[in-house]
Amino acid sequence: MAGRAKSATSPSPPLRLRLRSPHGRRGPCGPLPACGERGCAAPPVIPGLVGTEDASVLTPERRAHVHDTPTIDRRTLLGGIATAAAVAASPARGTEANAITAASAGELAEAIRSRRYSAVEVVEAHLARIAAVNPRLNAVVQVTAESARREAAAADAALARGEAPKPLHGVPVTIKDTLETAGVICTGGTLGRAGFVPKADATAVARLRAAGAIVLGKTNVPELAGALETDNLVYGRTNNPYDLARTPGGSSGGEAAIVAAGGSPLGLGTDAGGSIRVPAHYCGLAALKPTSGRIPRTGQFPRPMGARNSVFHVSLIARRVDDLALALPVVAGPDFSDYTIVDMPLRDPRAVVLRGMKLAYFDDDGASAPTPEIAAAIRSAARAFAEAGLAVEERRLPDADKAAAIYYDMTRGDGGAGTRAFLRSIGTDRISPLFEQSLNSRAAPAMPDITAALAAFNRWDAFRNAQLAFLHGYDAVLSPVLPYVAPPHGTSFDPVLQRGAGYAQNHNLTGWPAVAVRVGTSPEGMPIGLQVAAHPWREDVALALGRHLEASFGGFSPPAL
């Protein structure tokens, strides 16, 4: 089923600036993001074109800035990016750069440890790739090129001194723009935070850095991470690399788009209702939503509150399942700031024996029927597991058809009043049309009083209890991530598509770990992903099953971008 998907022509964005990429191609770029370098809160500049800005298209204020900040030497920065682009464009080195940006995070870590590649080479190749593809995707909204270069040089120097390499030594990563990064603007996609510069890293970001990872930049999100597509008034719309007229999903849509396009091997995102698994499905990637309570949310904006506190997970996305397994131990565990995090041991997915396991699967949750291709993908995956020695049964999770309704009652129970008040409190006076749709989709409060609120919580408790009792008879559950492939931009709040979100939201309501993996391609050329959920704290089982799907169906296949 696996195969290369086709790309399509980009729709006309609100603002079209024709700028040349380092590879000589020209393409539209989206709305203007801020610079993104540490210590820089300057006005916005062009995304993804660091070192190739055309000052003639900038306002006088922006033209004066163009990355010339107190922490950046503009001539050095522009010259370095131009050099990286020229190297990547040369026939011999271009092939090597392509090999670097196609490699997994684990492969890059090993190549840097063995000195086959330097960290500087790896970072430069990825910066050049971002510069080449980002004008069409608008995925990376802040490129931290200068700090990435410094850290790469330091990583190489540490190895030269004989220091022991770290788990992610020199490996580039990108960070979702809802997770705070010290000295780098973090907007959460809302105008009230357009110039906000955090003083500290989110816990998961700090842990990635401590493990040797090098942050290349921040990636786009819908406003307040509140949609399954990615568009906002700060940075604009992000496009799917397999078809620019379609969404890469949300709310980790920028992460998915740039990882699929080869601009980053590993992304840090979040999942509060499918926000990492849906973009993975739409963009042909592997993603892990861990058990609720596994990875601290400290430094996440907006801070999870109320019912969202129980459904919200910091999560991982990559092109290979093994990279999820590599990064999970780095970011997991208590930080003594997020009270929900439990110190539970992590188990090695490589030690999981599939033969003899018991797997339930379903292709239809009873609320939103899948496309024929997704139903066929589920059955093919079930056969692959049966051939591996698992006992496979077609059984639907109890109350799966109620998942979306329960989720929306719990997360939008006040009809959006609390969210609107929060936005006013941070200075957001204009809300994106996409987020207006999100708020208006539950305009009638589901919890008008305390009695109704308690009844809603009771429904959620009954749902979780019924599903946990069901899972007692199985090791894992296989299902679609969503019953359809990536839709066109601006359609995610269609009522039919909204009902389909229950497949993903189900595992946010239960808190179970779930891994999404690509298993095929639709007739339109779009990726098809499935998800496997396991018992709480058994990420190892979900990852092992995801790895088997990847091996059986080929996993990631790059877009023709």
C-alpha positions as CSV (number, residue, x, y, z in Angstrom):
1,M,0.0,0.0,0.0
2,A,2.9,2.4,0.7
3,G,4.0,4.7,-2.0
4,R,5.2,8.2,-2.9
5,A,2.5,10.8,-2.7
6,K,2.2,13.7,-5.2
7,S,2.3,17.4,-4.4
8,A,-0.2,19.9,-5.7
9,T,-0.2,23.6,-6.5
10,S,-0.3,25.9,-3.5
11,P,-3.5,27.9,-2.9
12,S,-3.1,31.7,-2.9
13,P,-2.3,32.8,0.6
14,P,-3.4,36.2,1.9
15,L,0.1,37.6,1.3
16,R,2.3,36.5,-1.6
17,L,5.9,37.6,-1.6
18,R,8.1,36.2,-4.4
19,L,11.4,35.4,-2.9
20,R,14.2,33.2,-4.2
21,S,15.2,30.2,-2.1
22,P,18.9,29.0,-1.7
23,H,18.2,26.4,-4.3
24,G,17.2,28.9,-7.0
25,R,13.5,28.1,-6.9
26,R,10.9,30.7,-6.2
27,G,7.8,30.2,-4.1
28,P,5.2,32.1,-2.0
29,C,5.8,32.6,1.7
30,G,3.1,33.1,4.3
31,P,2.6,35.9,6.7
32,L,5.6,37.4,8.5
33,P,6.9,35.8,11.7
34,A,9.3,37.3,14.2
35,C,13.0,36.7,13.9
36,G,13.1,34.0,16.6
37,E,16.7,34.3,17.7
38,R,17.5,34.4,21.5
39,G,17.0,37.8,22.9
40,C,15.3,39.2,19.8
41,A,11.8,40.6,20.1
42,A,12.1,42.5,16.8
43,P,9.4,43.0,14.3
44,P,8.6,40.1,12.0
45,V,10.7,39.0,9.0
46,I,10.2,36.4,6.3
47,P,9.9,32.8,7.5
48,G,12.3,30.1,6.2
49,L,14.4,32.5,4.2
50,V,17.1,33.4,6.7
51,G,19.9,34.9,4.7
52,T,17.9,35.4,1.5
53,E,15.6,38.3,2.6
54,D,14.8,40.8,-0.1
55,A,14.8,44.1,1.9
56,S,12.8,45.8,-0.8
57,V,9.6,44.0,0.3
58,L,10.0,44.9,3.9
59,T,8.7,47.9,5.8
60,P,11.3,50.4,6.9
61,E,11.2,49.0,10.4
62,R,11.6,45.5,9.2
63,R,14.2,46.5,6.7
64,A,16.3,48.0,9.5
65,H,16.1,44.7,11.4
66,V,16.5,41.9,8.9
67,H,18.2,39.7,11.5
68,D,20.6,42.5,12.6
69,T,20.1,42.1,16.3
70,P,22.5,42.6,19.3
71,T,22.9,38.9,19.5
72,I,23.5,38.2,15.8
73,D,26.2,39.5,13.4
74,R,24.1,40.0,10.2
75,R,27.0,39.6,7.8
76,T,28.2,36.3,9.5
77,L,24.6,35.0,9.6
78,L,23.8,35.8,6.0
79,G,27.2,34.5,4.8
80,G,26.8,31.3,6.7
81,I,23.4,30.5,5.4
82,A,24.5,31.3,1.9
83,T,27.5,29.0,2.2
84,A,25.3,26.2,3.5
85,A,22.9,26.6,0.7
86,A,25.7,26.7,-1.9
87,V,27.2,23.5,-0.5
88,A,23.9,21.8,-0.5
89,A,23.3,22.8,-4.1
90,S,26.6,21.5,-5.4
91,P,26.2,18.1,-7.1
92,A,28.6,16.1,-4.8
93,R,27.8,17.8,-1.5
94,G,24.1,18.1,-2.5
95,T,23.8,14.3,-2.5
96,E,25.4,14.2,0.9
97,A,23.1,16.9,2.3
98,N,20.1,15.0,1.0
99,A,21.4,11.9,2.8
100,I,21.7,13.9,6.0
101,T,18.2,15.4,5.8
102,A,16.7,12.0,4.9
103,A,18.3,10.2,7.9
104,S,16.5,9.5,11.1
105,A,17.4,11.1,14.4
106,G,19.0,7.8,15.6
107,E,21.0,7.5,12.4
108,L,22.3,11.1,12.8
109,A,23.2,10.6,16.4
110,E,25.3,7.5,15.4
111,A,26.9,9.3,12.4
112,I,27.9,12.2,14.7
113,R,29.3,9.9,17.3
114,S,31.3,8.0,14.8
115,R,32.6,11.2,13.1
116,R,31.0,10.3,9.8
117,Y,29.3,13.6,9.9
118,S,30.0,16.6,12.1
119,A,27.2,18.3,14.0
120,V,28.0,21.4,12.0
121,E,27.4,19.5,8.7
122,V,24.1,18.1,10.0
123,V,22.8,21.4,11.2
124,E,23.8,23.3,8.0
125,A,22.1,20.6,5.9
126,H,18.9,21.0,7.8
127,L,19.0,24.8,7.8
128,A,19.5,24.7,4.1
129,R,16.5,22.3,3.7
130,I,14.3,24.6,5.8
131,A,15.3,27.6,3.7
132,A,14.4,25.6,0.5
133,V,11.0,24.2,1.6
134,N,9.6,26.6,4.1
135,P,8.4,29.3,1.6
136,R,5.9,26.7,0.3
137,L,5.0,25.3,3.7
138,N,5.2,28.1,6.2
139,A,6.0,25.5,8.9
140,V,9.0,27.0,10.7
141,V,8.0,30.4,12.0
142,Q,11.2,31.2,13.8
143,V,14.6,29.9,12.6
144,T,17.3,30.0,15.3
145,A,20.2,29.6,12.9
146,E,22.9,31.4,14.8
147,S,22.4,29.6,18.1
148,A,22.1,26.3,16.3
149,R,25.5,26.9,14.6
150,R,27.2,27.8,17.9
151,E,25.8,24.7,19.6
152,A,26.8,22.5,16.7
153,A,30.4,23.8,16.8
154,A,30.4,23.2,20.6
155,A,29.1,19.6,20.1
156,D,31.9,18.9,17.7
157,A,34.5,20.4,20.0
158,A,33.2,18.3,22.9
159,L,33.8,15.1,20.9
160,A,37.2,16.3,19.8
161,R,38.1,16.7,23.4
162,G,37.2,13.1,24.1
163,E,34.0,13.8,26.0
164,A,31.3,11.1,26.0
165,P,28.5,11.8,23.5
166,K,25.1,12.4,24.8
167,P,22.0,10.5,23.5
168,L,21.0,13.1,21.0
169,H,24.5,14.7,20.6
170,G,24.3,17.2,17.7
171,V,20.9,16.0,16.5
172,P,18.6,18.9,15.2
173,V,15.1,19.2,16.6
174,T,12.2,21.6,16.1
175,I,9.8,22.8,18.8
176,K,6.1,23.5,18.6
177,D,5.3,27.2,19.2
178,T,3.2,26.4,22.3
179,L,6.3,25.1,24.2
180,E,8.5,27.8,25.7
181,T,12.1,28.3,24.5
182,A,14.4,30.6,26.5
183,G,15.0,33.8,24.6
184,V,12.9,32.8,21.6
185,I,9.5,34.2,21.0
186,C,6.6,31.9,21.9
187,T,3.3,33.0,20.6
188,G,0.9,30.1,20.9
189,G,-0.5,31.4,17.6
190,T,-2.3,34.3,19.3
191,L,-1.8,38.1,18.8
192,G,-1.6,38.8,22.5
193,R,1.7,36.9,22.7
194,A,3.2,38.0,19.4
195,G,6.2,39.6,21.1
196,F,6.4,37.4,24.2
197,V,10.0,36.1,24.9
198,P,10.1,33.4,27.6
199,K,13.0,33.4,30.1
200,A,13.2,29.7,30.5
201,D,12.8,26.5,28.4
202,A,9.8,24.2,28.9
203,T,10.9,21.2,30.8
204,A,10.8,18.9,27.8
205,V,12.8,21.4,25.7
206,A,15.4,21.7,28.4
207,R,15.8,18.0,28.6
208,L,16.3,17.7,24.9
209,R,19.0,20.3,25.0
210,A,20.6,18.5,28.0
211,A,20.7,15.3,25.9
212,G,22.6,17.1,23.2
213,A,19.8,18.1,20.8
214,I,20.1,21.4,18.9
215,V,17.0,23.5,18.4
216,L,16.6,24.8,14.8
217,G,13.5,26.8,15.4
218,K,9.8,27.0,16.3
219,T,6.9,25.6,14.3
220,N,3.5,26.9,13.5
221,V,0.2,26.1,15.4
222,P,-3.4,27.1,15.3
223,E,-4.4,29.8,17.8
224,L,-4.1,28.4,21.4
225,A,-3.6,25.0,19.7
226,G,-7.3,24.9,19.3
227,A,-7.9,23.2,15.9
228,L,-7.0,20.1,13.8
229,E,-5.5,22.4,11.2
230,T,-2.8,25.1,11.4
231,D,-3.6,28.8,10.7
232,N,-3.4,31.9,12.9
233,L,-3.2,35.7,12.6
234,V,0.4,35.9,13.8
235,Y,2.0,33.6,11.2
236,G,-0.7,32.5,8.8
237,R,-1.4,29.1,7.3
238,T,0.8,26.0,7.1
239,N,0.5,23.7,4.1
240,N,0.7,19.9,3.8
241,P,3.9,18.9,2.0
242,Y,2.1,16.2,0.1
243,D,-0.5,18.6,-1.3
244,L,-0.2,22.3,-0.6
245,A,-4.0,22.8,-0.9
246,R,-4.5,20.6,2.1
247,T,-3.9,21.0,5.8
248,P,-1.0,19.2,7.6
249,G,-3.4,19.0,10.6
250,G,-3.2,20.5,14.0
251,S,-2.4,21.5,16.4
252,S,1.2,20.3,15.8
253,G,0.8,21.0,12.1
254,G,4.0,23.0,11.6
255,E,6.0,20.2,13.3
256,A,4.5,17.5,11.0
257,A,5.0,19.6,7.8
258,I,8.7,20.3,8.4
259,V,9.6,16.8,9.7
260,A,7.9,15.2,6.6
261,A,9.7,17.7,4.4
262,G,13.2,16.8,5.8
263,G,13.8,20.0,7.6
264,S,14.0,18.3,11.0
265,P,14.3,14.7,12.0
266,L,12.5,15.0,15.3
267,G,9.8,17.3,16.7
268,L,8.5,18.1,20.1
269,G,4.7,18.8,20.1
270,T,1.6,18.2,22.2
271,D,-1.6,16.2,21.9
272,A,-4.8,17.3,23.7
273,G,-7.3,15.8,21.2
274,G,-5.2,14.2,18.5
275,S,-2.8,17.1,18.0
276,I,0.3,15.0,17.4
277,R,-1.4,11.9,15.9
278,V,-3.6,13.7,13.4
279,P,-0.7,15.6,11.8
280,A,1.3,12.4,11.8
281,H,-1.6,10.7,9.9
282,Y,-2.0,13.6,7.5
283,C,1.8,13.9,6.8
284,G,2.8,10.2,6.8
285,L,4.8,10.3,10.0
286,A,5.3,8.3,13.3
287,A,4.0,10.0,16.5
288,L,3.7,9.1,20.2
289,K,1.1,10.4,22.6
290,P,2.4,9.0,25.9
291,T,0.5,8.0,28.9
292,S,-1.1,10.8,30.8
293,G,1.4,11.8,33.5
294,R,4.5,10.7,31.6
295,I,6.1,13.9,30.3
296,P,5.9,17.3,32.2
297,R,3.8,20.0,30.7
298,T,5.8,22.8,32.5
299,G,6.4,25.6,30.1
300,Q,3.4,24.9,27.9
301,F,1.3,27.8,26.7
302,P,-1.6,28.0,27.4
303,R,-1.2,26.1,30.6
304,P,-3.5,23.1,30.8
305,M,-6.4,23.9,33.2
306,G,-9.6,22.2,34.2
307,A,-10.7,19.2,32.1
308,R,-7.9,19.9,29.6
309,N,-5.4,19.1,32.4
310,S,-6.3,15.5,32.1
311,V,-6.3,15.2,28.3
312,F,-3.2,17.2,27.5
313,H,0.1,15.4,26.7
314,V,3.5,16.6,25.6
315,S,4.3,14.3,22.6
316,L,6.9,13.4,20.0
317,I,6.9,13.1,16.2
318,A,9.4,11.8,13.7
319,R,9.8,9.9,10.5
320,R,10.7,6.6,12.3
321,V,9.2,4.8,15.3
322,D,12.7,4.1,16.7
323,D,13.2,7.9,17.0
324,L,10.2,8.1,19.3
325,A,11.7,5.3,21.4
326,L,15.0,7.1,21.5
327,A,13.6,10.5,22.6
328,L,11.0,9.3,25.1
329,P,13.4,8.5,28.0
330,V,15.0,11.9,27.5
331,V,11.9,13.9,28.1
332,A,9.9,11.6,30.5
333,G,9.8,11.7,34.3
334,P,8.8,14.2,37.1
335,D,10.2,17.7,37.2
336,F,8.5,18.6,40.5
337,S,6.7,21.5,38.9
338,D,3.9,19.5,37.1
339,Y,2.0,17.7,39.9
340,T,0.4,15.2,37.4
341,I,3.6,13.5,36.4
342,V,4.3,10.1,37.9
343,D,7.7,8.4,38.3
344,M,6.9,5.2,36.5
345,P,9.6,3.1,34.9
346,L,10.0,3.0,31.1
347,R,10.4,-0.3,29.4
348,D,12.4,-1.1,26.3
349,P,10.3,-1.7,23.2
350,R,13.0,-4.0,21.8
351,A,12.2,-6.4,24.6
352,V,8.6,-6.8,23.7
353,V,7.6,-10.2,22.3
354,L,4.7,-9.8,19.9
355,R,3.8,-13.5,19.5
356,G,1.0,-14.4,21.8
357,M,-0.2,-10.9,22.4
358,K,-3.9,-10.2,22.1
359,L,-5.1,-7.3,19.9
360,A,-8.5,-5.8,19.4
361,Y,-9.2,-3.8,16.3
362,F,-12.0,-1.8,14.7
363,D,-12.4,0.3,11.6
364,D,-15.6,2.1,12.4
365,D,-16.3,3.8,15.8
366,G,-20.1,3.9,15.1
367,A,-20.2,7.7,14.9
368,S,-18.1,8.4,11.7
369,A,-17.6,5.8,9.0
370,P,-14.1,5.5,7.5
371,T,-13.2,5.9,3.8
372,P,-12.9,2.5,2.1
373,E,-9.1,2.9,1.9
374,I,-8.8,3.5,5.6
375,A,-11.0,0.5,6.4
376,A,-8.9,-1.6,4.1
377,A,-5.7,-0.3,5.8
378,I,-7.1,-1.4,9.2
379,R,-7.8,-4.9,7.9
380,S,-4.4,-5.2,6.2
381,A,-2.7,-4.2,9.5
382,A,-4.8,-6.7,11.5
383,R,-3.6,-9.4,9.1
384,A,0.0,-8.3,9.5
385,F,-0.4,-8.7,13.3
386,A,-2.0,-12.1,12.9
387,E,0.8,-13.3,10.7
388,A,3.2,-12.1,13.5
389,G,1.5,-14.5,15.9
390,L,-0.9,-12.1,17.7
391,A,-4.4,-13.2,18.6
392,V,-6.4,-10.7,16.7
393,E,-10.1,-10.0,17.2
394,E,-12.4,-7.4,15.6
395,R,-14.0,-5.7,18.6
396,R,-14.9,-2.0,19.0
397,L,-14.1,-0.1,22.1
398,P,-17.2,0.4,24.3
399,D,-18.9,3.8,23.9
400,A,-16.4,4.7,21.1
401,D,-19.3,6.4,19.3
402,K,-19.6,8.8,22.3
403,A,-16.0,9.9,22.5
404,A,-16.3,13.1,20.4
405,A,-19.4,14.3,22.3
406,I,-17.9,13.6,25.7
407,Y,-14.6,15.3,24.7
408,Y,-16.3,18.4,23.4
409,D,-18.5,18.6,26.5
410,M,-15.5,18.4,28.8
411,T,-13.2,20.8,26.9
412,R,-15.8,23.3,25.7
413,G,-18.4,23.0,28.3
414,D,-18.7,26.7,29.0
415,G,-19.4,27.5,25.3
416,G,-16.0,29.2,24.9
417,A,-16.7,31.9,27.5
418,G,-13.6,31.1,29.6
419,T,-11.3,31.0,26.5
420,R,-12.5,34.4,25.3
421,A,-11.9,35.8,28.8
422,F,-8.4,34.4,28.8
423,L,-7.6,35.8,25.4
424,R,-8.8,39.3,26.6
425,S,-6.6,38.9,29.7
426,I,-3.4,38.4,27.5
427,G,-4.2,41.3,25.1
428,T,-5.6,39.3,22.2
429,D,-8.2,41.7,20.7
430,R,-8.6,39.8,17.4
431,I,-9.2,36.1,17.1
432,S,-8.4,34.1,14.0
433,P,-11.4,33.0,11.8
434,L,-10.3,29.4,12.4
435,F,-10.4,29.8,16.2
436,E,-13.7,31.6,16.0
437,Q,-15.1,28.4,14.3
438,S,-13.6,26.4,17.2
439,L,-15.2,28.6,19.8
440,N,-18.5,28.8,18.0
441,S,-18.7,25.0,17.4
442,R,-20.0,24.7,21.0
443,A,-21.6,28.0,21.5
444,A,-24.3,26.5,23.7
445,P,-22.8,25.7,27.1
446,A,-22.9,22.0,27.9
447,M,-22.3,22.9,31.6
448,P,-24.7,25.8,32.4
449,D,-24.6,25.0,36.1
450,I,-22.8,22.8,38.6
451,T,-25.3,20.0,38.3
452,A,-24.8,19.7,34.6
453,A,-21.0,19.9,35.1
454,L,-21.0,17.0,37.6
455,A,-23.2,15.0,35.2
456,A,-20.7,15.6,32.4
457,F,-17.8,14.5,34.6
458,N,-19.8,11.4,35.6
459,R,-20.2,10.5,31.9
460,W,-16.5,10.8,31.4
461,D,-15.8,8.6,34.4
462,A,-18.2,6.0,33.1
463,F,-16.5,6.1,29.7
464,R,-13.0,5.6,31.1
465,N,-14.1,2.8,33.4
466,A,-15.9,0.9,30.6
467,Q,-12.9,1.2,28.3
468,L,-10.4,0.2,30.9
469,A,-12.4,-2.9,31.7
470,F,-12.5,-3.7,28.0
471,L,-8.7,-3.3,27.7
472,H,-8.2,-5.8,30.5
473,G,-8.8,-8.5,28.0
474,Y,-6.3,-7.2,25.4
475,D,-2.7,-6.0,25.2
476,A,-3.6,-3.2,22.6
477,V,-6.2,-1.7,20.4
478,L,-5.8,-0.9,16.7
479,S,-8.0,1.8,15.0
480,P,-7.9,4.7,12.5
481,V,-6.4,7.9,13.7
482,L,-9.2,9.6,11.8
483,P,-11.7,8.1,9.3
484,Y,-10.5,10.3,6.4
485,V,-7.2,11.7,5.0
486,A,-6.0,15.3,5.2
487,P,-8.8,17.6,4.0
488,P,-8.6,20.9,2.1
489,H,-7.7,24.0,4.1
490,G,-10.5,25.6,6.1
491,T,-12.7,22.5,6.4
492,S,-11.8,21.0,9.8
493,F,-14.9,22.3,11.5
494,D,-17.3,20.8,9.1
495,P,-19.6,18.8,11.3
496,V,-18.9,15.5,9.5
497,L,-15.2,15.9,10.0
498,Q,-15.7,17.0,13.7
499,R,-17.5,13.7,14.4
500,G,-14.5,11.8,13.0
501,A,-12.2,13.4,15.6
502,G,-13.5,10.9,18.2
503,Y,-11.1,8.2,17.0
504,A,-8.2,10.3,18.2
505,Q,-9.9,12.0,21.1
506,N,-10.8,8.6,22.6
507,H,-7.2,8.1,23.8
508,N,-7.0,11.6,25.3
509,L,-10.1,10.8,27.4
510,T,-8.6,7.6,28.6
511,G,-5.0,8.8,28.9
512,W,-3.6,5.6,27.2
513,P,-0.4,5.7,25.2
514,A,-0.9,5.7,21.5
515,V,1.4,5.5,18.5
516,A,0.5,6.6,15.0
517,V,2.3,5.1,12.0
518,R,1.9,5.4,8.2
519,V,0.7,2.3,6.5
520,G,-0.2,3.4,3.0
521,T,-1.4,6.0,0.5
522,S,-4.9,7.1,-0.6
523,P,-6.0,7.4,-4.2
524,E,-5.5,11.1,-3.9
525,G,-1.8,10.5,-3.0
526,M,-2.3,11.4,0.7
527,P,-0.7,9.4,3.5
528,I,-2.8,7.0,5.6
529,G,-1.8,6.4,9.2
530,L,-3.3,4.1,11.9
531,Q,-2.9,4.2,15.6
532,V,-2.2,1.5,18.2
533,A,-3.1,2.2,21.9
534,A,-1.8,0.1,24.8
535,H,-2.3,-0.2,28.6
536,P,-1.3,2.9,30.7
537,W,2.5,3.1,31.1
538,R,3.1,0.6,28.4
539,E,4.5,2.8,25.7
540,D,6.9,0.0,25.0
541,V,4.0,-2.2,23.7
542,A,2.6,0.6,21.6
543,L,6.0,1.4,20.1
544,A,6.8,-2.2,19.4
545,L,3.5,-2.7,17.6
546,G,4.1,0.6,15.7
547,R,7.5,-0.7,14.7
548,H,5.9,-3.8,13.3
549,L,3.5,-1.8,11.2
550,E,6.3,0.3,9.9
551,A,8.3,-2.8,8.9
552,S,5.3,-4.4,7.3
553,F,4.1,-1.5,5.2
554,G,7.2,0.6,4.7
555,G,6.4,3.5,7.0
556,F,7.4,7.0,5.9
557,S,7.6,7.8,2.2
558,P,8.8,11.4,1.4
559,P,6.7,13.9,-0.4
560,A,7.6,15.1,-3.9
561,L,8.2,18.6,-2.7
